[in-house]
Amino acid sequence: MRNVVHARVDDRLIHGEVVTAWVPTMRATRIIIIDDEVAKDEFNVRVVKALAPAGTKVFVYDVEKASEKLMVQGLPDERLLLLAKSPTTFHRLIKNGVPLKEINLGGAGIRGKRQPFINNVSLDPDEVLACEDMQKNGVRVYYQLVPEQGVVEIDAALKSAKEKFGL
């Protein structure tokens, strides 16, 4: 498998926090955006690539292609930062055999069936269940807005969200 140094849920994908905090802290050399919709839209692909910090290559794949690309041998010095808009995307990657160990919940706004989950993260019922399933299967899912802030474990938020959604 390729060298994934960080996997982050952030529905804004590449933006200020990613460019100024996560990429330098993780010393990421490449960003892989995993999103079925963005991957189909050439304009959006160009936009997210243009937002990357200088010297950082950006690739945009749907879940199936990302699953394939992440399971091959990578370059010796590559350090990958994975970005997805939803924890369900990482859940699907893991179900496809990609052995991610940790998922960082960053920013996820209220839309559709999403309800406040923890700090500035809102999740819908499917996303809550995806987080729970990943945790049950040994993947650490936690909240951390920027590297300088402390990590917040999501166990209490999961329990509360399940009750709120009647899961």
Sequence and secondary structure as in RCSB ss.txt:
>XXXX:A:sequence
MRNVVHARVDDRLIHGEVVTAWVPTMRATRIIIIDDEVAKDEFNVRVVKALAPAGTKVFVYDVEKASEKLMVQGL
PDERLLLLAKSPTTFHRLIKNGVPLKEINLGGAGIRGKRQPFINNVSLDPDEVLACEDMQKNGVRVYYQLVPEQG
VVEIDAALKSAKEKFGL
>XXXX:A:secstr
   EEEEEE TT SSHHIIIIIHHHHT SEEEEE HHHHH HHHHHHHHHTS TT EEEEE HHHHHHHHTS   
TT  EEEEESSHHHHHHHHHTT    EEEE  B   TT EEEETTEEE HHHHHHHHHHHHTT EEEE SSTTS 
 EE HHHHHHHHHHHT 
